[in-house]
């Protein structure tokens, strides 16, 4: 899975009304047609611009790709 596919998946989740965890303590969601980001503890919610959401999703996709690559590397190491 590449970065673009992951971003499409995240956007689809947002369209379906799901919350996307973009960092350990921040999540992105859509409410009444607007994008919001909030802390996972629910203490602060702010409306975000599309560019901010795009950047957050790109960073999340990059992080997930790195995690997948590391998992593959570990698997190869264990199989040696």
Secondary structure in CASP SS format (residue, H / E / C, confidence):
PFRMAT SS
TARGET T0000
AUTHOR 0000-0000-0000
METHOD secondary structure of the structure
MODEL  1
X C 1.00
X C 1.00
X H 1.00
X H 1.00
X H 1.00
X H 1.00
X H 1.00
X H 1.00
X H 1.00
X H 1.00
X H 1.00
X H 1.00
X H 1.00
X H 1.00
X H 1.00
X C 1.00
X C 1.00
X C 1.00
X C 1.00
X E 1.00
X E 1.00
X E 1.00
X E 1.00
X C 1.00
X C 1.00
X E 1.00
X E 1.00
X E 1.00
X E 1.00
X E 1.00
X E 1.00
X C 1.00
X C 1.00
X E 1.00
X E 1.00
X E 1.00
X E 1.00
X E 1.00
X E 1.00
X C 1.00
X C 1.00
X C 1.00
X C 1.00
X C 1.00
X E 1.00
X E 1.00
X E 1.00
X C 1.00
X C 1.00
X H 1.00
X H 1.00
X H 1.00
X H 1.00
X H 1.00
X H 1.00
X H 1.00
X H 1.00
X H 1.00
X H 1.00
X H 1.00
X H 1.00
X H 1.00
X H 1.00
X H 1.00
X H 1.00
X H 1.00
X H 1.00
X H 1.00
X H 1.00
X H 1.00
X H 1.00
X H 1.00
X H 1.00
X H 1.00
X H 1.00
X H 1.00
X H 1.00
X H 1.00
X H 1.00
X C 1.00
END
